[in-house]
Amino acid sequence: MLVTRTLTESGGPLDLVNGIPAHPLVIHAAVVLIPLAALGLLLMAVWPRFSRGLGWLVTLGAAAATVASWAAKESGEALRERVGEPRFDHADFGTLMPVVAAGLLLVSALLWWIDRSTPPEAPSRRRGLRWVVAALAIAVAVGNLVWVYRVGDSGAKSVWSGRVAPAPASVGQGANDG
């Protein structure tokens, strides 16, 4: 039996919200939380005192970013079932975003744990581990910033490419100015 859905029928909690696709609503959480958590991780990597004091908050933000990116992926898949495959590799990029965000969560938790459990007078070998994890944290944070940009850019192009007219001429450049 073939089942078809109308725009008002819901395919789950990440499909429609008040009759409109949830995806454009959900993605904003990921677009805000991932860069904030990535910037927090960068601060943790270069400033151990920040990590000891506020690393828990960055890790919590990274957890929320991971959940938001998963919700964005799931709502995007529900939208794809309704409108078809997006252009510009958006679906492929979006599928990987929760994995990339999960790396942000894992590295922030690891760095916070190291900073909380390593006293400043610890042996140099333990401090060396901290610097290795801090270097990994910088790479993961930058990777998240780049990846969230790529996902968002491909999504915006998928929706808006060819639909927006060029900007009108600026005020003050018309023939009747004078």
OpenMM code with the backbone's topology and positions (N, CA, C; nanometers):
from openmm import Vec3, app, unit

residues = "MET LEU VAL THR ARG THR LEU THR GLU SER GLY GLY PRO LEU ASP LEU VAL ASN GLY ILE PRO ALA HIS PRO LEU VAL ILE HIS ALA ALA VAL VAL LEU ILE PRO LEU ALA ALA LEU GLY LEU LEU LEU MET ALA VAL TRP PRO ARG PHE SER ARG GLY LEU GLY TRP LEU VAL THR LEU GLY ALA ALA ALA ALA THR VAL ALA SER TRP ALA ALA LYS GLU SER GLY GLU ALA LEU ARG GLU ARG VAL GLY GLU PRO ARG PHE ASP HIS ALA ASP PHE GLY THR LEU MET PRO VAL VAL ALA ALA GLY LEU LEU LEU VAL SER ALA LEU LEU TRP TRP ILE ASP ARG SER THR PRO PRO GLU ALA PRO SER ARG ARG ARG GLY LEU ARG TRP VAL VAL ALA ALA LEU ALA ILE ALA VAL ALA VAL GLY ASN LEU VAL TRP VAL TYR ARG VAL GLY ASP SER GLY ALA LYS SER VAL TRP SER GLY ARG VAL ALA PRO ALA PRO ALA SER VAL GLY GLN GLY ALA ASN ASP GLY".split()
positions = [
    Vec3(0.0849, -0.1178, 0.0000),
    Vec3(0.0000, 0.0000, 0.0000),
    Vec3(0.0888, 0.1232, 0.0000),
    Vec3(0.0636, 0.2142, -0.0886),
    Vec3(0.1408, 0.3371, -0.1015),
    Vec3(0.0860, 0.4424, -0.0062),
    Vec3(0.1741, 0.4991, 0.0731),
    Vec3(0.1322, 0.6007, 0.1684),
    Vec3(0.1894, 0.7341, 0.1225),
    Vec3(0.1035, 0.8333, 0.1078),
    Vec3(0.1495, 0.9679, 0.0737),
    Vec3(0.1108, 1.0613, 0.1865),
    Vec3(0.1954, 1.1605, 0.2078),
    Vec3(0.1676, 1.2568, 0.3149),
    Vec3(0.1401, 1.3933, 0.2535),
    Vec3(0.0494, 1.4640, 0.3151),
    Vec3(0.0265, 1.6022, 0.2751),
    Vec3(0.1147, 1.6906, 0.3619),
    Vec3(0.1207, 1.8181, 0.3311),
    Vec3(0.2047, 1.9099, 0.4065),
    Vec3(0.1619, 1.9210, 0.5519),
    Vec3(0.0372, 1.8905, 0.5821),
    Vec3(-0.0085, 1.9028, 0.7208),
    Vec3(0.0121, 1.7753, 0.8006),
    Vec3(0.0373, 1.6626, 0.7339),
    Vec3(0.0630, 1.5398, 0.8064),
    Vec3(0.2069, 1.5400, 0.8540),
    Vec3(0.2283, 1.4857, 0.9710),
    Vec3(0.3624, 1.4863, 1.0278),
    Vec3(0.4252, 1.3486, 1.0216),
    Vec3(0.5545, 1.3468, 0.9882),
    Vec3(0.6304, 1.2238, 0.9871),
    Vec3(0.7137, 1.2080, 1.1119),
    Vec3(0.6830, 1.2805, 1.2172),
    Vec3(0.7582, 1.2716, 1.3413),
    Vec3(0.7863, 1.4094, 1.3973),
    Vec3(0.8472, 1.4148, 1.5159),
    Vec3(0.8678, 1.5440, 1.5822),
    Vec3(0.9681, 1.6339, 1.5105),
    Vec3(1.0521, 1.5772, 1.4251),
    Vec3(1.1503, 1.6593, 1.3539),
    Vec3(1.1109, 1.6791, 1.2078),
    Vec3(0.9827, 1.6629, 1.1793),
    Vec3(0.9327, 1.6820, 1.0436),
    Vec3(0.8687, 1.8198, 1.0289),
    Vec3(0.7556, 1.8411, 1.0971),
    Vec3(0.6832, 1.9673, 1.0859),
    Vec3(0.6613, 2.0297, 1.2229),
    Vec3(0.6610, 2.1618, 1.2262),
    Vec3(0.6251, 2.2388, 1.3452),
    Vec3(0.5184, 2.3376, 1.3005),
    Vec3(0.4000, 2.3217, 1.3535),
    Vec3(0.2861, 2.4068, 1.3143),
    Vec3(0.2664, 2.4114, 1.1633),
    Vec3(0.2881, 2.2969, 1.0991),
    Vec3(0.2624, 2.2859, 0.9567),
    Vec3(0.3758, 2.3316, 0.8663),
    Vec3(0.4874, 2.3747, 0.9217),
    Vec3(0.6019, 2.4129, 0.8380),
    Vec3(0.7190, 2.3199, 0.8690),
    Vec3(0.8106, 2.3021, 0.7749),
    Vec3(0.9236, 2.2124, 0.7999),
    Vec3(1.0047, 2.2571, 0.9214),
    Vec3(1.0428, 2.1611, 1.0045),
    Vec3(1.1199, 2.1907, 1.1252),
    Vec3(1.2649, 2.2271, 1.0931),
    Vec3(1.3169, 2.1811, 0.9809),
    Vec3(1.4587, 2.1983, 0.9509),
    Vec3(1.5066, 2.3438, 0.9552),
    Vec3(1.4378, 2.4387, 0.8897),
    Vec3(1.4874, 2.5768, 0.8972),
    Vec3(1.4837, 2.6341, 1.0392),
    Vec3(1.3997, 2.5788, 1.1253),
    Vec3(1.3944, 2.6246, 1.2641),
    Vec3(1.5056, 2.5614, 1.3475),
    Vec3(1.5271, 2.4316, 1.3282),
    Vec3(1.6220, 2.3562, 1.4093),
    Vec3(1.7667, 2.3941, 1.3789),
    Vec3(1.7955, 2.4228, 1.2535),
    Vec3(1.9355, 2.4473, 1.2164),
    Vec3(1.9950, 2.5675, 1.2884),
    Vec3(1.9122, 2.6611, 1.3293),
    Vec3(1.9654, 2.7803, 1.3951),
    Vec3(2.0330, 2.7470, 1.5284),
    Vec3(1.9837, 2.6471, 1.5969),
    Vec3(2.0496, 2.6059, 1.7212),
    Vec3(2.1900, 2.5541, 1.6919),
    Vec3(2.2036, 2.4713, 1.5895),
    Vec3(2.3354, 2.4182, 1.5533),
    Vec3(2.4272, 2.5295, 1.5031),
    Vec3(2.3729, 2.6206, 1.4250),
    Vec3(2.4531, 2.7294, 1.3676),
    Vec3(2.5065, 2.8229, 1.4760),
    Vec3(2.4371, 2.8336, 1.5867),
    Vec3(2.4830, 2.9183, 1.6976),
    Vec3(2.5710, 2.8386, 1.7943),
    Vec3(2.5267, 2.7184, 1.8324),
    Vec3(2.5960, 2.6432, 1.9369),
    Vec3(2.7308, 2.5857, 1.8931),
    Vec3(2.7409, 2.5394, 1.7700),
    Vec3(2.8680, 2.4805, 1.7254),
    Vec3(2.9800, 2.5846, 1.7252),
    Vec3(2.9619, 2.7022, 1.6636),
    Vec3(3.0705, 2.8013, 1.6708),
    Vec3(3.1006, 2.8482, 1.8128),
    Vec3(2.9981, 2.8641, 1.8964),
    Vec3(3.0243, 2.9049, 2.0353),
    Vec3(3.1070, 2.8004, 2.1092),
    Vec3(3.0711, 2.6734, 2.0939),
    Vec3(3.1469, 2.5671, 2.1597),
    Vec3(3.2879, 2.5578, 2.1020),
    Vec3(3.3021, 2.5763, 1.9720),
    Vec3(3.4348, 2.5719, 1.9098),
    Vec3(3.5226, 2.6865, 1.9603),
    Vec3(3.4660, 2.8048, 1.9710),
    Vec3(3.5430, 2.9180, 2.0241),
    Vec3(3.5789, 2.8945, 2.1709),
    Vec3(3.4865, 2.8363, 2.2475),
    Vec3(3.5165, 2.8010, 2.3858),
    Vec3(3.6285, 2.6988, 2.3943),
    Vec3(3.6287, 2.6017, 2.3035),
    Vec3(3.7351, 2.5013, 2.3020),
    Vec3(3.8697, 2.5650, 2.2675),
    Vec3(3.8690, 2.6607, 2.1767),
    Vec3(3.9940, 2.7320, 2.1462),
    Vec3(4.0471, 2.8034, 2.2704),
    Vec3(3.9570, 2.8677, 2.3447),
    Vec3(3.9986, 2.9323, 2.4697),
    Vec3(4.0527, 2.8305, 2.5691),
    Vec3(3.9878, 2.7158, 2.5800),
    Vec3(4.0359, 2.6108, 2.6689),
    Vec3(4.1758, 2.5648, 2.6299),
    Vec3(4.1998, 2.5538, 2.5000),
    Vec3(4.3281, 2.5026, 2.4521),
    Vec3(4.4433, 2.5965, 2.4853),
    Vec3(4.4193, 2.7263, 2.4773),
    Vec3(4.5293, 2.8218, 2.4981),
    Vec3(4.5336, 2.8788, 2.6392),
    Vec3(4.4302, 2.8543, 2.7186),
    Vec3(4.4218, 2.9142, 2.8514),
    Vec3(4.3738, 2.8087, 2.9517),
    Vec3(4.4668, 2.7320, 3.0100),
    Vec3(4.4277, 2.6238, 3.1012),
    Vec3(4.3429, 2.6703, 3.2191),
    Vec3(4.3661, 2.7892, 3.2668),
    Vec3(4.2856, 2.8385, 3.3794),
    Vec3(4.1382, 2.8539, 3.3390),
    Vec3(4.1146, 2.9028, 3.2167),
    Vec3(3.9783, 2.9099, 3.1647),
    Vec3(3.9182, 2.7699, 3.1577),
    Vec3(3.9972, 2.6752, 3.1117),
    Vec3(3.9500, 2.5372, 3.0995),
    Vec3(3.9107, 2.4798, 3.2349),
    Vec3(3.9944, 2.5031, 3.3351),
    Vec3(3.9629, 2.4508, 3.4695),
    Vec3(3.8350, 2.5135, 3.5246),
    Vec3(3.8163, 2.6417, 3.5006),
    Vec3(3.7004, 2.7108, 3.5573),
    Vec3(3.5730, 2.6979, 3.4774),
    Vec3(3.5835, 2.7069, 3.3453),
    Vec3(3.4624, 2.7086, 3.2618),
    Vec3(3.4574, 2.5974, 3.1576),
    Vec3(3.5494, 2.5045, 3.1676),
    Vec3(3.5487, 2.3920, 3.0742),
    Vec3(3.4199, 2.3121, 3.0798),
    Vec3(3.3603, 2.3059, 3.1982),
    Vec3(3.2317, 2.2347, 3.2109),
    Vec3(3.1245, 2.3002, 3.1249),
    Vec3(3.1280, 2.4337, 3.1164),
    Vec3(3.0286, 2.5051, 3.0380),
    Vec3(3.0515, 2.4841, 2.8872),
    Vec3(3.1767, 2.4844, 2.8469),
    Vec3(3.2090, 2.4578, 2.7065),
    Vec3(3.1678, 2.3153, 2.6705),
    Vec3(3.1956, 2.2211, 2.7580),
    Vec3(3.1582, 2.0819, 2.7328),
    Vec3(3.0069, 2.0663, 2.7265),
    Vec3(2.9363, 2.1332, 2.8136),
    Vec3(2.7897, 2.1320, 2.8088),
    Vec3(2.7397, 2.1942, 2.6781),
    Vec3(2.8011, 2.3048, 2.6372),
    Vec3(2.7651, 2.3669, 2.5090),
    Vec3(2.7947, 2.2753, 2.3914),
    Vec3(2.9069, 2.2031, 2.3980),
    Vec3(2.9404, 2.1082, 2.2913),
    Vec3(2.8399, 1.9929, 2.2880),
    Vec3(2.7916, 1.9500, 2.4049),
    Vec3(2.6886, 1.8458, 2.4085),
    Vec3(2.5596, 1.8969, 2.3442),
    Vec3(2.5215, 2.0194, 2.3786),
    Vec3(2.4009, 2.0783, 2.3179),
    Vec3(2.4197, 2.0961, 2.1673),
    Vec3(2.5402, 2.1346, 2.1247),
    Vec3(2.5688, 2.1512, 1.9815),
    Vec3(2.5588, 2.0174, 1.9087),
    Vec3(2.6052, 1.9116, 1.9722),
    Vec3(2.5979, 1.7785, 1.9114),
    Vec3(2.4530, 1.7348, 1.8957),
    Vec3(2.3727, 1.7568, 1.9985),
    Vec3(2.2298, 1.7231, 1.9906),
    Vec3(2.1614, 1.8079, 1.8834),
    Vec3(2.1943, 1.9367, 1.8791),
    Vec3(2.1336, 2.0255, 1.7788),
    Vec3(2.1726, 1.9839, 1.6370),
    Vec3(2.2981, 1.9429, 1.6181),
    Vec3(2.3398, 1.9017, 1.4836),
    Vec3(2.2723, 1.7709, 1.4430),
    Vec3(2.2517, 1.6814, 1.5396),
    Vec3(2.1772, 1.5586, 1.5108),
    Vec3(2.0327, 1.5921, 1.4734),
    Vec3(1.9694, 1.6828, 1.5487),
    Vec3(1.8311, 1.7221, 1.5186),
    Vec3(1.8229, 1.7897, 1.3816),
    Vec3(1.9232, 1.8695, 1.3471),
    Vec3(1.9258, 1.9337, 1.2159),
    Vec3(1.9370, 1.8297, 1.1052),
    Vec3(2.0203, 1.7293, 1.1265),
    Vec3(2.0355, 1.6221, 1.0271),
    Vec3(1.9042, 1.5459, 1.0106),
    Vec3(1.8434, 1.5084, 1.1217),
    Vec3(1.7182, 1.4317, 1.1153),
    Vec3(1.6055, 1.5136, 1.0525),
    Vec3(1.5944, 1.6396, 1.0896),
    Vec3(1.4895, 1.7241, 1.0300),
    Vec3(1.5180, 1.7491, 0.8826),
    Vec3(1.6450, 1.7557, 0.8459),
    Vec3(1.6814, 1.7703, 0.7049),
    Vec3(1.6425, 1.6480, 0.6245),
    Vec3(1.6596, 1.5295, 0.6839),
    Vec3(1.6182, 1.4074, 0.6146),
    Vec3(1.4664, 1.4029, 0.5974),
    Vec3(1.3929, 1.4505, 0.6973),
    Vec3(1.2466, 1.4566, 0.6848),
    Vec3(1.2062, 1.5558, 0.5760),
    Vec3(1.2766, 1.6677, 0.5690),
    Vec3(1.2475, 1.7668, 0.4644),
    Vec3(1.2808, 1.7105, 0.3268),
    Vec3(1.3909, 1.6374, 0.3173),
    Vec3(1.4295, 1.5774, 0.1891),
    Vec3(1.3215, 1.4823, 0.1387),
    Vec3(1.2562, 1.4089, 0.2298),
    Vec3(1.1478, 1.3195, 0.1893),
    Vec3(1.0303, 1.3979, 0.1314),
    Vec3(1.0120, 1.5202, 0.1753),
    Vec3(0.9003, 1.6023, 0.1284),
    Vec3(0.9310, 1.6762, -0.0019),
    Vec3(1.0530, 1.7274, -0.0154),
    Vec3(1.0811, 1.8166, -0.1291),
    Vec3(1.1850, 1.7634, -0.2260),
    Vec3(1.2504, 1.6545, -0.1932),
    Vec3(1.3518, 1.5991, -0.2823),
    Vec3(1.4929, 1.6317, -0.2357),
    Vec3(1.5858, 1.5798, -0.3103),
    Vec3(1.7280, 1.5917, -0.2774),
    Vec3(1.7767, 1.7362, -0.2935),
    Vec3(1.8462, 1.7899, -0.1917),
    Vec3(1.9006, 1.9253, -0.2057),
    Vec3(2.0206, 1.9262, -0.3006),
    Vec3(2.0519, 2.0443, -0.3501),
    Vec3(2.1672, 2.0600, -0.4394),
    Vec3(2.2921, 2.0926, -0.3580),
    Vec3(2.4045, 2.1028, -0.4277),
    Vec3(2.5315, 2.1498, -0.3709),
    Vec3(2.5836, 2.0626, -0.2570),
    Vec3(2.5614, 1.9320, -0.2616),
    Vec3(2.6139, 1.8372, -0.1623),
    Vec3(2.5717, 1.8682, -0.0191),
    Vec3(2.4661, 1.9440, -0.0016),
    Vec3(2.4230, 1.9831, 0.1321),
    Vec3(2.3905, 1.8620, 0.2196),
    Vec3(2.3197, 1.7645, 0.1663),
    Vec3(2.2819, 1.6474, 0.2460),
    Vec3(2.4062, 1.5694, 0.2896),
    Vec3(2.5043, 1.5559, 0.2010),
    Vec3(2.6269, 1.4843, 0.2369),
    Vec3(2.7023, 1.5579, 0.3472),
    Vec3(2.7148, 1.6888, 0.3353),
    Vec3(2.7828, 1.7671, 0.4383),
    Vec3(2.7074, 1.7584, 0.5711),
    Vec3(2.5755, 1.7725, 0.5640),
    Vec3(2.4937, 1.7703, 0.6850),
    Vec3(2.4946, 1.6367, 0.7563),
    Vec3(2.5065, 1.5280, 0.6820),
    Vec3(2.5112, 1.3952, 0.7433),
    Vec3(2.6329, 1.3803, 0.8338),
    Vec3(2.7432, 1.4438, 0.7982),
    Vec3(2.8656, 1.4328, 0.8779),
    Vec3(2.8714, 1.5301, 0.9953),
    Vec3(2.7866, 1.6323, 0.9966),
    Vec3(2.7969, 1.7352, 1.1006),
    Vec3(2.7833, 1.6796, 1.2421),
    Vec3(2.6909, 1.5871, 1.2716),
    Vec3(2.6847, 1.5345, 1.4081),
    Vec3(2.8119, 1.4605, 1.4498),
    Vec3(2.8780, 1.3958, 1.3553),
    Vec3(3.0033, 1.3259, 1.3858),
    Vec3(3.1127, 1.4275, 1.4189),
    Vec3(3.1197, 1.5333, 1.3389),
    Vec3(3.2187, 1.6386, 1.3624),
    Vec3(3.1913, 1.7068, 1.4964),
    Vec3(3.0651, 1.7337, 1.5249),
    Vec3(3.0281, 1.7964, 1.6528),
    Vec3(3.0562, 1.7032, 1.7700),
    Vec3(3.0376, 1.5741, 1.7518),
    Vec3(3.0683, 1.4787, 1.8590),
    Vec3(3.2178, 1.4823, 1.8918),
    Vec3(3.3015, 1.5045, 1.7916),
    Vec3(3.4447, 1.5213, 1.8172),
    Vec3(3.4715, 1.6421, 1.9042),
    Vec3(3.3977, 1.7488, 1.8803),
    Vec3(3.4079, 1.8694, 1.9627),
    Vec3(3.3729, 1.8373, 2.1081),
    Vec3(3.2674, 1.7629, 2.1277),
    Vec3(3.2257, 1.7234, 2.2623),
    Vec3(3.3325, 1.6373, 2.3312),
    Vec3(3.3817, 1.5368, 2.2614),
    Vec3(3.4795, 1.4457, 2.3213),
    Vec3(3.6097, 1.5177, 2.3578),
    Vec3(3.6594, 1.6002, 2.2679),
    Vec3(3.7862, 1.6680, 2.2946),
    Vec3(3.7701, 1.7726, 2.4047),
    Vec3(3.6572, 1.8432, 2.4078),
    Vec3(3.6387, 1.9418, 2.5149),
    Vec3(3.6288, 1.8726, 2.6505),
    Vec3(3.5602, 1.7592, 2.6554),
    Vec3(3.5509, 1.6846, 2.7817),
    Vec3(3.6875, 1.6320, 2.8248),
    Vec3(3.7642, 1.5817, 2.7292),
    Vec3(3.8971, 1.5299, 2.7606),
    Vec3(3.9894, 1.6404, 2.8096),
    Vec3(3.9905, 1.7540, 2.7414),
    Vec3(4.0775, 1.8644, 2.7819),
    Vec3(4.0362, 1.9187, 2.9182),
    Vec3(3.9072, 1.9298, 2.9417),
    Vec3(3.8602, 1.9772, 3.0718),
    Vec3(3.9027, 1.8808, 3.1822),
    Vec3(3.8873, 1.7499, 3.1571),
    Vec3(3.9273, 1.6497, 3.2557),
    Vec3(4.0774, 1.6588, 3.2849),
    Vec3(4.1581, 1.6711, 3.1806),
    Vec3(4.3032, 1.6822, 3.1999),
    Vec3(4.3361, 1.8060, 3.2815),
    Vec3(4.2758, 1.9184, 3.2476),
    Vec3(4.3062, 2.0431, 3.3186),
    Vec3(4.2569, 2.0401, 3.4633),
    Vec3(4.1452, 1.9757, 3.4874),
    Vec3(4.0934, 1.9664, 3.6249),
    Vec3(4.1751, 1.8690, 3.7099),
    Vec3(4.2320, 1.7680, 3.6483),
    Vec3(4.3006, 1.6650, 3.7256),
    Vec3(4.4533, 1.6807, 3.7279),
    Vec3(4.5062, 1.7768, 3.6555),
    Vec3(4.6515, 1.7955, 3.6507),
    Vec3(4.6905, 1.9217, 3.7256),
    Vec3(4.7579, 1.9083, 3.8382),
    Vec3(4.8038, 2.0280, 3.9090),
    Vec3(4.9166, 2.0950, 3.8311),
    Vec3(4.9326, 2.2266, 3.8460),
    Vec3(5.0365, 2.2981, 3.7731),
    Vec3(5.1766, 2.2422, 3.7964),
    Vec3(5.1989, 2.1805, 3.9124),
    Vec3(5.3320, 2.1270, 3.9426),
    Vec3(5.3470, 1.9811, 3.8983),
    Vec3(5.2584, 1.9337, 3.8113),
    Vec3(5.2628, 1.7949, 3.7640),
    Vec3(5.3896, 1.7703, 3.6830),
    Vec3(5.4298, 1.6440, 3.6716),
    Vec3(5.5490, 1.6122, 3.5921),
    Vec3(5.5332, 1.6596, 3.4482),
    Vec3(5.6453, 1.6888, 3.3862),
    Vec3(5.6421, 1.7446, 3.2511),
    Vec3(5.5766, 1.6494, 3.1514),
    Vec3(5.5833, 1.5181, 3.1763),
    Vec3(5.5181, 1.4231, 3.0862),
    Vec3(5.3673, 1.4437, 3.0857),
    Vec3(5.3096, 1.4700, 3.1997),
    Vec3(5.1645, 1.4944, 3.2092),
    Vec3(5.1288, 1.6273, 3.1430),
    Vec3(5.2132, 1.7285, 3.1613),
    Vec3(5.1891, 1.8566, 3.0943),
    Vec3(5.2044, 1.8417, 2.9428),
    Vec3(5.2932, 1.7525, 2.9005),
    Vec3(5.3093, 1.7255, 2.7574),
    Vec3(5.1827, 1.6682, 2.6963),
    Vec3(5.1176, 1.5788, 2.7713),
    Vec3(4.9904, 1.5238, 2.7255),
    Vec3(4.8882, 1.6360, 2.7085),
    Vec3(4.8886, 1.7305, 2.7999),
    Vec3(4.7961, 1.8431, 2.7921),
    Vec3(4.8180, 1.9223, 2.6632),
    Vec3(4.9445, 1.9430, 2.6263),
    Vec3(4.9730, 2.0208, 2.5052),
    Vec3(4.9346, 1.9436, 2.3791),
    Vec3(4.9487, 1.8124, 2.3817),
    Vec3(4.9062, 1.7315, 2.2673),
    Vec3(4.7540, 1.7408, 2.2512),
    Vec3(4.6825, 1.7269, 2.3610),
    Vec3(4.5359, 1.7354, 2.3552),
    Vec3(4.4931, 1.8778, 2.3186),
    Vec3(4.5652, 1.9795, 2.3659),
    Vec3(4.5333, 2.1179, 2.3298),
    Vec3(4.5518, 2.1398, 2.1796),
    Vec3(4.6571, 2.0826, 2.1222),
    Vec3(4.6772, 2.0941, 1.9768),
    Vec3(4.5639, 2.0241, 1.9017),
    Vec3(4.5243, 1.9073, 1.9502),
    Vec3(4.4096, 1.8370, 1.8910),
    Vec3(4.2830, 1.9210, 1.9049),
    Vec3(4.2661, 1.9851, 2.0190),
    Vec3(4.1483, 2.0696, 2.0427),
    Vec3(4.1434, 2.1845, 1.9428),
    Vec3(4.2567, 2.2464, 1.9152),
    Vec3(4.2595, 2.3552, 1.8172),
    Vec3(4.2187, 2.3034, 1.6804),
    Vec3(4.2720, 2.1880, 1.6407),
    Vec3(4.2362, 2.1304, 1.5107),
    Vec3(4.0873, 2.0964, 1.5039),
    Vec3(4.0337, 2.0382, 1.6107),
    Vec3(3.8914, 2.0003, 1.6130),
    Vec3(3.8032, 2.1251, 1.6114),
    Vec3(3.8405, 2.2275, 1.6867),
    Vec3(3.7610, 2.3513, 1.6897),
    Vec3(3.7593, 2.4177, 1.5524),
    Vec3(3.8751, 2.4294, 1.4905),
    Vec3(3.8822, 2.4904, 1.3569),
    Vec3(3.8056, 2.4042, 1.2566),
    Vec3(3.8200, 2.2724, 1.2676),
    Vec3(3.7451, 2.1828, 1.1795),
    Vec3(3.5950, 2.1999, 1.1927),
    Vec3(3.5459, 2.2184, 1.3140),
    Vec3(3.4026, 2.2414, 1.3351),
    Vec3(3.3586, 2.3740, 1.2743),
    Vec3(3.4387, 2.4780, 1.2913),
    Vec3(3.4039, 2.6078, 1.2334),
    Vec3(3.3971, 2.5992, 1.0808),
    Vec3(3.4935, 2.5321, 1.0216),
    Vec3(3.4948, 2.5166, 0.8756),
    Vec3(3.3768, 2.4314, 0.8305),
    Vec3(3.3529, 2.3211, 0.9012),
    Vec3(3.2464, 2.2299, 0.8571),
    Vec3(3.1074, 2.2913, 0.8731),
    Vec3(3.0821, 2.3597, 0.9823),
    Vec3(2.9501, 2.4214, 0.9985),
    Vec3(2.9296, 2.5299, 0.8917),
    Vec3(3.0367, 2.5984, 0.8537),
    Vec3(3.0260, 2.6957, 0.7438),
    Vec3(2.9921, 2.6243, 0.6129),
    Vec3(3.0611, 2.5143, 0.5834),
    Vec3(3.0361, 2.4418, 0.4580),
    Vec3(2.8931, 2.3890, 0.4517),
    Vec3(2.8446, 2.3351, 0.5635),
    Vec3(2.7074, 2.2836, 0.5654),
    Vec3(2.6094, 2.3982, 0.5436),
    Vec3(2.6274, 2.5072, 0.6177),
    Vec3(2.5363, 2.6205, 0.6054),
    Vec3(2.5419, 2.6860, 0.4696),
    Vec3(2.6613, 2.7011, 0.4154),
    Vec3(2.6758, 2.7628, 0.2835),
    Vec3(2.6093, 2.6779, 0.1757),
    Vec3(2.6309, 2.5469, 0.1806),
    Vec3(2.5682, 2.4607, 0.0802),
    Vec3(2.4162, 2.4590, 0.0965),
    Vec3(2.3678, 2.4680, 0.2202),
    Vec3(2.2232, 2.4732, 0.2426),
    Vec3(2.1627, 2.6028, 0.1918),
    Vec3(2.2295, 2.7141, 0.2182),
    Vec3(2.1796, 2.8427, 0.1689),
    Vec3(2.1801, 2.8463, 0.0164),
    Vec3(2.2867, 2.7955, -0.0444),
    Vec3(2.2907, 2.7908, -0.1911),
    Vec3(2.1824, 2.6993, -0.2453),
    Vec3(2.1577, 2.5880, -0.1761),
    Vec3(2.0558, 2.4941, -0.2195),
    Vec3(1.9173, 2.5591, -0.2223),
    Vec3(1.8919, 2.6448, -0.1245),
    Vec3(1.7609, 2.7101, -0.1160),
    Vec3(1.7536, 2.8357, -0.2023),
    Vec3(1.8572, 2.9185, -0.1993),
    Vec3(1.8460, 3.0527, -0.2552),
    Vec3(1.9137, 3.0727, -0.3898),
    Vec3(1.9995, 2.9834, -0.4329),
    Vec3(2.0699, 3.0020, -0.5596),
    Vec3(1.9712, 3.0110, -0.6757),
    Vec3(1.9800, 3.1198, -0.7506),
    Vec3(1.8930, 3.1410, -0.8653),
    Vec3(1.7562, 3.1963, -0.8308),
    Vec3(1.7291, 3.2216, -0.7038),
    Vec3(1.5979, 3.2729, -0.6627),
    Vec3(1.6004, 3.4186, -0.6205),
    Vec3(1.7159, 3.4739, -0.5985),
    Vec3(1.7264, 3.6111, -0.5502),
    Vec3(1.7805, 3.6980, -0.6628),
    Vec3(1.7108, 3.8064, -0.6911),
    Vec3(1.7528, 3.8977, -0.7970),
    Vec3(1.8747, 3.9774, -0.7500),
    Vec3(1.9541, 4.0252, -0.8441),
    Vec3(2.0674, 4.1098, -0.8054),
    Vec3(2.0196, 4.2322, -0.7275),
    Vec3(2.1060, 4.2853, -0.6454),
    Vec3(2.0720, 4.4026, -0.5649),
    Vec3(2.0423, 4.5221, -0.6564),
    Vec3(1.9428, 4.6035, -0.6187),
    Vec3(1.9128, 4.7227, -0.6993),
    Vec3(2.0251, 4.8247, -0.6854),
    Vec3(2.0285, 4.9167, -0.7808),
    Vec3(2.1300, 5.0231, -0.7761),
    Vec3(2.1124, 5.1024, -0.6479),
    Vec3(2.2229, 5.1500, -0.5922),
    Vec3(2.2162, 5.2221, -0.4652),
    Vec3(2.1512, 5.3596, -0.4854),
    Vec3(2.0968, 5.4110, -0.3773),
    Vec3(2.0298, 5.5403, -0.3781),
    Vec3(2.1322, 5.6480, -0.4132),
    Vec3(2.0908, 5.7418, -0.4928),
    Vec3(2.1801, 5.8526, -0.5285),
    Vec3(2.2497, 5.8314, -0.6595),
    Vec3(2.2208, 5.7218, -0.7315),
    Vec3(2.2874, 5.6968, -0.8581),
    Vec3(2.1879, 5.6961, -0.9738),
    Vec3(2.0686, 5.7444, -0.9508),
    Vec3(1.9679, 5.7456, -1.0560),
    Vec3(1.9845, 5.8665, -1.1490),
    Vec3(1.9148, 5.8644, -1.2627),
    Vec3(1.9256, 5.9723, -1.3635),
    Vec3(1.8619, 6.1011, -1.3135),
    Vec3(1.7634, 6.0931, -1.2204),
    Vec3(1.6951, 6.2125, -1.1759),
    Vec3(1.7585, 6.2773, -1.0535),
    Vec3(1.8734, 6.2280, -1.0098),
    Vec3(1.9413, 6.2883, -0.8952),
    Vec3(2.0054, 6.4175, -0.9388),
    Vec3(2.0011, 6.5159, -0.8544),
    Vec3(2.0760, 6.6275, -0.8990),
    Vec3(2.0570, 6.7495, -0.8310),
] * unit.nanometer
topology = app.Topology()
chain = topology.addChain("A")
for resn in residues:
    res = topology.addResidue(resn, chain)
    for name in ("N", "CA", "C"):
        topology.addAtom(name, app.Element.getBySymbol(name[0]), res)
